[in-house]
Amino acid sequence: MKVRALILSVLLLSGCSREFVEKIYDVDYTTTNRFAKNLAPLPGQFTKDEAALDSLINSFSGQVKRHWGDNDSLIASKRQYVKYTDGYQSRAHVDFERGVVIVETVAKTDPTRHLKDAIATTLLTPDDPAGVDLYSDSAIDLHGKPFLYGQILDQEGKPIEWSWRANRFADYLIDAKLQKRSERFHQVYYVEIPMVADHVNQRGYKYASIVRDASRRYGIAEDLIYAIIKTESSFNPYAVSHANAYGLMQVVPNTAGADVFKLVKNKSGKPTPAYLFDPAKNIDTGTAYFYLLKTRYLKAVNDPLSLHYSMISAYNGGTGGVLNTFHRDRQRAMNDLNRLQPNQVYWALTNKHPKAEARRYLQKVTRFQKEFNQGKI
């Protein structure tokens, strides 16, 4: 019996002063593909046996490599949507960092027909991670408004929602934009489709009411929630990572997810990937974890802005990482933190935090939060 993993793929304190360090650096957070070996199973879909899980992912990776080769294999990550179809002969690759959609085929017979079908499928893929299995070549049920609606415009500058327009645009792309490249064992036919300049905002607008509701529910500012989502996933609801994190706010089921279930929801267990791929549930869970950081794990931080910086850092590197920045003894660390001014806390967390990723993370989130308040997000 074929076993298949169906991965269901789709700013603190409003009253505090806006204090930011101006020298903030841009950081590449593109995820590696190591996440695949740690991917959490969905209940009832395959056994919890790690060997079975590894076998499953290795089988998928093997199919990809068999058709595309070791050097041309791609797997979905936080900011890279990758979906194979057509017996692994065709794939869609949405690069949210570069703002480009690349549709490709390695079909040896009538490649332009295969490419046209892949383009149309990509343009019409629904805005519903529940209908897209990123870890097989299964077909996509094309119903509802497309995920890329408004983020790509056709040759007439029109958004694409219907099959006739998608197919017509596919014909245009093949006639005017077709490219080829040779790999070691195959030839790739492909087109590159630029996304609109404000594609990040196009995705972000869709979640405005969800963010607003979560902000009111947990007392966490909207600008922070938006900044975290942009940092974590660039508003990609299909996002997955090597750390077993899922969805828009990249929630890890075993840690933040389990804490929210137990301490906020009064529920046992932990959220499944299916739960976290739902944008409303994901944003609710991620924001609820910020509520726990604010009211439980970091409640002893006295200054609101110092708390703000500490919460952001802890979302990425854990509460322990924040405290270890100041001292190994937790009580001493909290006392030392509270003796500092907010700008000193920021400096410490971006220069002395034990993890380099957490240091960069605080810089990036505060920059995005500032951009949100300037109307740039």
C-alpha positions in Angstrom: 0.0 0.0 0.0 1.4 3.3 -1.0 2.1 5.6 2.0 2.0 9.3 1.3 2.5 12.3 3.4 -0.2 14.8 2.8 1.3 18.0 4.1 -1.5 20.5 4.0 0.3 23.3 2.2 -0.9 27.4 2.2 3.7 44.8 15.0 4.6 45.5 21.3 2.7 47.4 22.8 0.9 50.0 20.9 1.5 52.7 23.5 5.3 52.3 23.8 7.8 54.6 22.2 9.2 53.7 18.8 12.8 53.2 19.5 14.8 51.5 16.8 18.5 51.3 16.1 19.0 52.7 12.6 21.8 50.4 11.5 19.9 47.3 10.6 21.0 44.7 8.2 19.1 42.7 5.6 19.5 38.9 6.2 18.9 35.9 3.9 16.7 33.5 5.8 16.3 31.0 2.9 15.7 27.6 4.5 17.8 24.6 3.6 16.0 21.4 2.7 17.1 19.5 5.8 13.6 20.0 7.1 12.4 17.0 5.1 14.0 14.4 7.3 12.3 15.9 10.4 8.9 16.5 8.9 6.1 15.7 11.4 3.5 13.2 10.3 -0.2 13.9 10.2 -2.3 11.7 12.5 -3.7 8.6 10.8 -1.7 9.0 7.6 1.3 7.0 8.4 3.0 5.5 11.4 5.0 7.4 13.9 8.0 5.1 13.2 10.9 7.4 12.3 12.2 4.8 9.8 8.9 4.8 8.0 8.9 8.6 7.9 12.5 8.7 6.6 11.6 6.1 4.0 8.7 8.2 2.9 10.7 11.4 2.5 13.6 9.6 0.8 11.1 8.1 -1.7 9.8 11.5 -2.6 13.3 13.0 -2.8 14.4 10.0 -4.9 11.6 10.5 -7.4 12.6 14.2 -7.7 16.3 13.3 -8.3 15.4 10.6 -10.7 13.7 13.1 -13.0 15.7 16.3 -12.3 19.1 15.1 -11.1 21.0 15.8 -7.9 21.9 19.3 -8.9 18.5 20.5 -10.1 16.3 19.1 -7.3 14.1 21.5 -5.4 11.9 21.0 -2.3 9.5 23.4 -0.7 10.7 25.6 2.2 9.8 28.8 4.1 9.9 31.1 1.1 10.0 28.6 -1.7 6.8 27.0 -2.9 7.7 24.0 -5.0 5.1 21.6 -6.4 5.7 18.7 -8.8 3.0 17.3 -11.1 2.8 15.2 -14.3 4.7 12.2 -13.0 7.4 14.5 -11.6 8.1 15.8 -15.1 6.9 19.3 -14.4 7.1 21.6 -11.5 6.1 25.1 -10.2 8.6 27.1 -8.2 7.4 30.3 -6.5 10.4 32.2 -5.2 8.9 34.7 -2.7 12.3 36.3 -2.0 13.0 37.2 -5.7 9.4 37.7 -6.6 9.4 35.3 -9.5 7.5 32.2 -10.6 9.4 29.6 -12.6 7.4 26.8 -14.3 9.5 24.0 -15.8 9.3 20.7 -17.5 11.7 17.9 -18.3 9.2 16.0 -20.5 10.9 14.5 -23.5 7.8 14.2 -25.6 5.9 17.3 -26.6 7.4 19.4 -23.8 5.5 22.6 -24.7 2.2 20.9 -24.1 3.4 19.7 -20.7 4.7 23.1 -19.9 1.4 24.8 -20.9 -0.5 22.5 -18.6 2.0 23.2 -15.8 1.7 26.9 -16.3 -2.1 26.9 -16.2 -2.1 24.6 -13.1 0.3 27.0 -11.3 -1.7 30.1 -12.1 -4.9 28.4 -11.0 -3.6 26.6 -7.8 -6.1 27.5 -5.1 -5.5 29.6 -2.0 -6.0 26.5 0.2 -3.0 24.5 1.5 -5.4 21.7 2.3 -5.8 21.0 -1.4 -2.1 20.8 -2.3 0.3 17.9 -1.5 3.8 19.3 -1.8 5.4 15.9 -1.3 4.1 14.0 -4.2 3.2 14.5 -7.9 -0.5 14.4 -7.2 -2.9 16.6 -9.2 -4.3 19.8 -7.7 -8.0 20.3 -7.5 -8.4 23.7 -9.2 -11.3 25.3 -7.5 -11.7 28.7 -5.8 -9.7 31.9 -6.1 -6.1 31.2 -7.1 -3.3 31.6 -4.5 -1.4 33.9 -7.0 -4.4 36.0 -7.9 -3.3 39.6 -8.2 0.3 38.7 -7.7 0.8 37.8 -11.4 -0.7 39.8 -14.3 -1.1 38.5 -17.8 0.0 40.1 -21.0 -2.9 42.5 -20.8 -2.1 43.5 -17.2 -5.1 41.5 -15.9 -5.2 39.2 -12.8 -5.8 35.6 -13.6 -8.7 33.7 -12.1 -10.3 31.6 -14.8 -9.1 28.7 -16.9 -9.5 30.4 -20.3 -7.3 33.4 -19.2 -4.7 31.1 -17.6 -4.4 29.0 -20.8 -4.2 32.0 -23.0 -1.4 33.5 -20.9 0.3 30.1 -21.0 0.2 30.2 -24.8 1.6 33.7 -24.8 4.5 32.8 -22.4 5.5 29.8 -24.5 5.4 31.8 -27.7 7.3 34.9 -26.4 9.2 33.8 -23.2 10.2 30.2 -23.6 13.7 29.3 -22.4 15.8 26.2 -22.4 18.7 25.0 -20.4 20.7 21.8 -20.5 21.4 19.8 -17.4 23.6 16.7 -17.2 21.0 14.2 -18.3 18.1 16.3 -19.5 16.9 19.4 -21.1 14.6 21.8 -19.2 12.0 23.9 -20.9 10.8 26.8 -18.7 9.3 30.2 -18.4 9.9 32.9 -15.7 7.0 35.0 -14.7 7.7 38.1 -12.7 5.4 38.9 -9.8 4.0 42.3 -9.3 6.1 44.8 -7.3 3.9 44.7 -4.2 3.3 40.9 -4.2 4.2 40.7 -0.5 1.5 43.3 0.3 -0.9 41.4 -2.0 -0.5 38.3 0.2 -0.5 40.3 3.4 -3.8 42.1 2.7 -5.6 38.8 2.7 -4.9 38.2 6.4 -5.7 41.7 7.7 -8.9 40.7 9.5 -7.3 37.6 11.0 -4.4 39.7 12.3 -6.7 42.3 13.7 -8.8 39.7 15.5 -5.7 38.0 17.0 -4.2 41.4 18.1 -7.4 42.2 20.0 -7.8 38.8 21.5 -4.3 38.6 22.9 -3.2 42.2 23.3 -0.3 41.9 20.9 0.1 44.8 18.4 -0.8 44.3 14.8 2.5 45.7 13.5 4.4 43.0 15.4 2.3 40.2 14.0 2.8 41.5 10.5 6.5 41.9 11.0 6.8 38.3 12.4 4.8 36.9 9.4 6.9 38.7 6.9 10.2 37.6 8.6 9.1 34.0 9.0 7.3 33.2 5.8 6.9 36.3 3.6 3.2 35.6 3.9 3.5 32.1 2.4 0.8 30.0 3.9 2.4 26.8 2.5 5.7 27.5 4.4 7.5 24.6 6.0 11.0 24.5 7.5 13.7 22.1 8.6 12.8 22.9 12.3 9.3 21.3 11.9 7.7 24.8 11.8 4.6 25.3 9.8 2.6 28.1 8.1 2.6 31.8 8.2 4.1 32.3 11.7 6.2 29.1 11.5 4.8 27.5 14.6 6.6 24.4 15.9 3.9 22.0 17.1 6.1 20.3 19.9 7.1 23.6 21.6 5.1 26.8 21.0 2.1 24.8 19.7 2.0 22.5 22.7 2.4 25.4 25.1 -0.5 27.3 23.5 -2.7 24.3 23.6 -2.0 23.6 27.3 -1.7 27.1 28.7 -4.0 29.1 26.5 -6.5 26.8 24.9 -6.7 24.3 27.9 -6.4 21.5 25.4 -4.3 18.4 25.5 -1.8 17.4 22.8 -0.4 19.7 20.2 -1.5 21.2 16.9 -1.1 19.1 13.8 0.4 20.4 10.6 -3.1 20.4 9.1 -4.2 22.8 12.0 -1.2 25.1 11.5 -1.6 25.3 7.7 -4.9 27.0 8.3 -4.0 30.7 8.2 -6.5 31.7 10.9 -5.4 29.0 13.3 -1.8 29.6 12.6 -1.9 33.4 13.3 -4.0 32.7 16.4 -1.5 30.2 17.7 1.6 32.3 16.9 0.0 35.4 18.5 -1.1 33.3 21.5 2.5 32.3 22.0 3.5 36.0 22.1 0.9 36.4 24.8 2.6 33.6 26.8 6.0 35.3 26.3 4.5 38.6 27.5 2.5 37.4 30.5 4.3 34.3 31.6 7.9 33.6 30.4 9.1 37.2 30.3 6.6 38.9 32.6 9.5 39.9 35.0 10.9 42.3 32.3 10.0 45.7 33.6 10.4 48.1 30.7 7.8 47.7 28.0 10.3 48.3 25.2 12.9 45.9 26.7 10.1 43.4 26.9 9.3 44.0 23.3 12.8 43.3 22.2 13.0 40.2 24.5 9.8 38.8 23.1 10.9 39.0 19.5 14.2 37.4 20.3 12.5 34.6 22.4 10.1 33.8 19.5 13.1 32.7 17.5 15.8 31.6 20.0 13.7 30.8 23.1 13.4 32.4 26.5 16.5 30.7 27.6 18.5 32.2 24.8 17.4 35.7 25.9 18.4 35.2 29.5 21.7 33.5 28.6 22.6 36.7 26.8 22.8 38.4 30.2 23.9 35.6 32.6 23.7 31.9 32.9 21.8 32.2 36.2 18.2 33.0 35.3 17.5 35.3 38.2 20.8 37.1 37.8 20.1 37.4 34.1 16.7 39.0 34.7 18.1 41.4 37.3 20.9 42.4 34.9 18.4 42.9 32.0 16.2 45.1 34.1 19.2 47.4 35.0 19.7 48.2 31.3 18.0 50.8 29.2 16.0 49.4 26.2 18.6 50.4 23.7 21.2 48.5 25.7 18.9 45.5 25.8 18.6 45.7 22.0 22.4 46.0 21.6 23.0 43.0 23.8 20.4 40.8 22.0 21.8 41.7 18.6 25.4 41.4 19.6 25.8 39.0 22.5 22.9 36.5 22.0 24.4 33.0 21.9 22.8 32.3 18.5 23.7 34.3 15.5 20.4 33.6 13.8 18.5 35.1 16.8 20.8 38.2 16.7 19.9 38.8 13.1 16.2 37.9 13.7 15.6 40.8 16.1 17.2 43.2 13.7 15.0 42.0 10.8 11.7 42.0 12.7 12.2 45.5 14.2 13.1 46.8 10.7 9.9 45.2 9.2 7.9 46.6 12.1 9.2 50.1 11.4 8.4 49.6 7.7 4.8 48.6 8.6 4.3 51.8 10.6 5.7 53.8 7.6 3.1 52.1 5.3 5.6 50.0 3.5 4.1 46.7 4.4 
